């Protein structure tokens, strides 16, 4: 819960969320884990299909696999 005057609201997917101003500044530029998980799930589903969207999804998943390699 955010008290009046201590934060702001923003559009998030199908609704709204309120956030403290300090938290918004602290986490600016950090990807939302839920959104990342949703994107990955959607891309995995699309990759099982055929067509141009499926090709793009497979390419996306390949780049994600390569970016997690730690040397």
N, C-alpha and C positions, 0 to 999 in steps of 0.2 A: 504494500500500500504506500502510495506517495501522497504526502500532504500537499495542500494547495500552495503553489508558489515555490515548491522545492524541486520541481522537475518539469518534464514535458511529456506529451503523448505523441505517438507515431503510428502510422499505418503498418500493420504486419499481417501478411497473407490475407486472411478473410476477416480480420478484425482490427482492434486497436490494442496498443500496450502503453502503459505508463512506465516511466523510468526516471530515477533520480538524475539530476544534471551531472553530478560527479561520476556516476556510473557510465553515463553516455560518453563523457569525455575519456574516461579510463579505458573503455572497451571499443572506442572508435577504430574502425578498420579491421577489427577482429571478426572473422566469419562466425555466423550463428551455427552452432553444431546441429541443431534440429533441421535447419534449412539445408545444410550440407548433406545430412543423412537422407533427406527427402530427394534431393537432386541425384544422389548416387543410386537410390532405389529406382527412380524413374529412368535413369540412363541404363541401368541393368535390364529393366524390362524392355526398353526400346531396342537394346542390342540383340534381343532374341527375335526381333521382327525382320522384315525385309524392306529394302528401299533406302532412300537417301538419309532419312532421319536415323535409321538403324546404323548406317555406315558412320555417321557423325558420332553417334553414341559409343560405338566400338572404339573409334579413334580417341574419344574423350577418356574412356576407361583405360586404354593403353597408356595415355599420358599420365593418368593418375597412378597407375602401377609403377611407372618409371620414376615418378616424383617421390615415392615413398622409400626408395632404395637408399640405405645409409651406408656410406663407405668409411 
